[in-house]
Amino acid sequence: MALTSTGLTNGGRTAHYQFQFDDSLSAPINPGGPEPARTNAVIAACENDFNQMSGFFGNIGLGVNTPIAVNVTQDSGGARWDLDSGNLTVTIKPDVTGSATFVRYLMVAEITEVFMRAQGRGWFGDHTEGSEGEGLSRFLANQFLIINGLGNNPPTNFDNSNSWLSSTRQDFVNHINNTDDGPDEITGCSLLFLWYLFAQLGFTVNQIVAAGASNLGEVYRNLTGDTGDPFPFFKQLMDTAFPGTSTITSGNLDNPFPLGILSFWVDKSTYGVDEVTDVIHSASGGTFPEAFFLVLEGFNINQFNALGIGAPALSGAFAALPGLSMTAHPAEFEDPNPNVPQRIRFSFDVTFTTATLAAFPAAGNPPVFELLNAQINVGGNPLPDATAATQFELIAGADPYFTNIDPQQDNVFYLSQDLRVFTATPRRNATPVAGAPAFTSDSFDGAYNYIQGVLGFLNDPANGFTDGTNDPFASGVIPQPADSLSSDSSVSAVTIQGGFPPQFFNNYNFAISRVRLRGTAGPGGEARNVRVFFRMWSTQTADTGFDPSSTYLSQLDSGHPRFPLPAPDSHTVPFFATGNAPDPNDPNNPEYGTNGINNRTITIDTGDTKWAYFGCFLNVFDPANVVNGSRVQALMAGTHHCLVAEIAFDDAPIVNANGVVESPENSDKLAQRNLQVTISDNPGPAVTHLIPQTFDLKPGRAISTTPGDLTDYPDELMIDWGNTPAGSRAQIFWPQIDASAVLGLANRLYGTHLLTAADANTIEAPVTRGVTYVPIPSGQTENIAGLISVQLPTNISVGQEFNLLVRRVSTREVVIIEAPGIAAPRPAAPDKPARATALPEGTDGGGTFPHPDIPPGPPTPPHTTLNWRYVTGTFQVKIPVTTEEVMLRPDQDALAVFKWRLENMPVGSRWHPVVERQIDFLSQRIIGLGGDPDAIPPSPDGAPLKIDTKGQGSLAISFTASGGGPVSDRADIVVKARQESDERLIRHWNTEKTLFVRHLNAANGGIYEVQAISDQHEIEGQFAAIREGKLTQVVLVLKKKHHK
């Protein structure tokens, strides 16, 4: 057998090639053979094909001599190329049956490898294309077919992605093999990842080729600008769509994309008919806002928009309820970078109408569970595997309940309209509750008497607050939350009235809850022995789920809660209306015993509605209020706190069942106030824009290693930044957790993230827009003490207010046998032919061969595990922007209290490092406001009225370029008094930061000279006048030196 060009157009010569074929493929040896017609068809198209390949690589030269020898042989098994002294030979092995299209496909696969070599951007390996280049050559050859209308799939047996899917799926994105050019799991991974970049993330062929690098991870980073590792999420996406070792079985066997991971994140899953009825007749018109979310993972913003993906389509029994509607809000993104894969969140409002009420079970009947399905569609067709399901619970009425959403508070569950906190300062206003008995005794005992009088006033039908027509919370009878935001905290024991001499007035904090009953009038419909327990968490928390063994601990009688008890670790503390410690063993105790103030029988007088009121004195400041051996003030770890009211009613107990943990988010027997208020300065230095807040979390849930069912997702914080300015930076300090563990989970779970480690135990993230997710590592044995802080920019203005929301999200698992339409078993992969012979040793080139046998993946189980994410708890941080005159005193009080708490806290307490950092942040704020934190002694009651500043003040030195803006330099700073022997030297100060110099003498005019010396800039000195107890600000201008 010999090579020949007989019968070829122009003797087989083209601009770039010289073709020959094996004479056994044509007459006279093989009269029915494919040659020379087959090669002539290739010759007719080859130069256009070459130009197309050159275009993939930016029209670079090939770097070899022409013509390129192309030898079409009688062999089968693919193709290869060899290069010797600049002379390139391409050997094609199409067998006698291979078509001209197949020959062209093999030529593209080979010639593009030579282009990689010429390009020199990392695609080409060590004397061969390697695994990265082999993946690209197969990808480009398939693209060639698609672009020219020659088919969407690679030739039979030349797909290769399943080689990786059927393996152990190791990381061959970052760890390529520069000498592996065969069809195996390594090159299969490369090929599949390239299709991911193209079809999932939307990068063009030319963009991908131009982004060449030493490994595919770097290719991704070149394309996206993301500095993270793309492999973990790529694998997560593939493991979810193809669990275990299952493989692609239809369509293009190298390209299963686009794919998506869709999951429900449910905030409110339980609806009571009485609560829903109230909401229908409220200003919200029956709407529960952001009742659930659907989260889509796998896409970047560009491809999400290019594919026209919209809100998921909803179906199922819940969606079919009469009169019910669900409205999606616009998609929310977590990262403004349009190139990076990220979570895309859709929030849904649920709206009920009177027609929906017929779907609820009748009084006394068990709950009804209704399924809701969701599906992402692309171009009108379902996106593979992007389905999700959840269930909602409808419960009967005629039991005592709370209606938690409040139209006056944006209908959020965590600010229940049936639980109100207010502050009374009797020496300034003895009747804060209009019409109620006066607060006549300015004492702790007087406060208990006062709240009892208020409850008697509200529960007296003659006053008109019990029949459901006159709302004392909405009408202003009970002080509104906004009236008490600056003082309803555990660090504001007093109010100071200005003048000379200034005066202290004691503050007392109270909570009142309203319990509702709908049903039949008279004794037949009454609810007997309805109790309400009030518990306060030691700080803010996103864990208010019902845990009767810990945070909701109670003394039981025949299994029913009779009296609230503190948590064993004092994390939650009960408060009462009759005294610090009513006797739980006394059946006639005045709190929950017979005829107790917070134990009531609710009887509807007329109509179908009755309201009853319960309450407590939040006695934090009383040194005689001791819980578990410690003063209550010493148990507190924050400034504002989560407060939950629990209805304890024997006929409708709170029960966690079927994987559902009851919480104020979804139960009408629990009501919550969970709001933190921390004010920010304007204009002021940057430190006065630092907003710190302690918070507490339960340990992270243990996670599985099984992808695809959400049990491998850790618990997470979902932080909605709201209107918090972009450019702000947030930190979470968890002294019990290694920051690297958080980042490890984030790298595995998220397509992208902006989390970094500020130190060994602190996570930092920029505030961009939308949402930030933070995984919570598992393995802790006790609750996690934390401090979240937000550094706002300096350009905020007085009167602005920013709100951010922190939710904790976990996984709920429910097993439904044979749930149709949620998932289907995947068919097994077909058998494949044996692998072709490998390249000979020592060749300088590469090859394209069919893949080896790929064993079929296992079938999926015959049942579906129906899982979804749910919100376990929420708290809000409200940040009003004000002035230093408003800020300084509250910060001084808080610092005094936190110093006292630290003194009374064991060094080994999980809160000790958090409180230390809180003290540091408060001290920085006070310095920035012109105060002296060292002059504030520890005290459980706040700072003294007169803070001895010892005739001293502080100086804030900031730096700016001559044209404005920050300057990166190091300078030596000298601060020297004109008339006093006081001189300070600060070496190598970073001019991008403000320097605070404290304890400067304000006597004799307090004149100080400020000088700065830098190698890079000229800095003109200034004089500053120090005022006692105040902060003086100096700005030094840096001008660039011109060196000769």
Secondary structure, 3 states (H helix, E strand, C coil): CCEECCCCHHHHECCCEEEEEEHHHCCCCCCCCCCCHHHHHHHHHHHHHHHHHHHHCCCCCCCCCCCEEEEECCCCCEEEEEEECCEEEEEEECCCCCCHHHHHHHHHHHHHHHHHHHHCCCCCCCCCCHHHHHHHHHHHHHHHHHHCCCCCCCCCCCCCHHHHHCCCCCCCCCCCCCCCCCCCHHHHHHHHHHHHHHHHCCCCHHHHHHCCCCCHHHHHHHHHCCCCCCHHHHHHHHHHHCCCCCCCCCCCCCCCCCCCEEEEEECCCEEEHHHHHHHHCCCCCCEEEEEEEEEEEEECHHHHHHCCCCCCEEECCCCCCCCCEEEECCCEECCCCCCCCEEEEEEEEEECCHHHHHHCCCCCCCCEEEEEEEEEEECCEEEEEEEEEEEEEEECCCCCECCCCCHHHCCCCCECCCEEEEEECCCCCCCCCCCCCCCCCCCHHHHHHHHHHHHHHHHCHHHCCCCCCCCHHHHCCCCCHHHCCCCCCCCCCEEEECCCCCEEEECEEEEEEEEEEECCCCHHHCEEEEEEEEEEECCEECCCCCCCCCCCCEEEECCEEEEECCCCCCCEEEEECCCCCCCCCCCCCCCCCCCCCCEEEECCCCCCEEEEEEEEECCCCCCCCEECCEEHHHHCCCCCCCEEEEEECCCCCCCCECCECCCCCCCCCEEEECEEECCEECCCCHHHHEEEEEEEECCECCCCCCCCCCCCCCCEEEEECCCCCCCCEEEEECCCCCHHHHHHHHHHHCCCCCCEEEECCEEEEECCCCEEEEECCECCCCCEEEEEEEECCCCCCCCCEEEEEEEEEEEEEEEECCCCCCCCCCCCCCCCCCCCCCCCCCCCCCEECCCCCCCCCCCCCCCEEEEEEEEEEEEEEEEEEECHHHHHHHHHHHHHHHHHHHHCCCCCCCCHHHHHHHHHHHHHHHHHCCCCHHHCCCCCCCCCCCCCCCCEEEEEEEEEECCCCCCCCEEEEEEEECCCCCEEEEEEEECCCCEEEEEEECHHHHEEEEEEECCCEEECCEEEECCCCCEEEEEEEEEECCCC
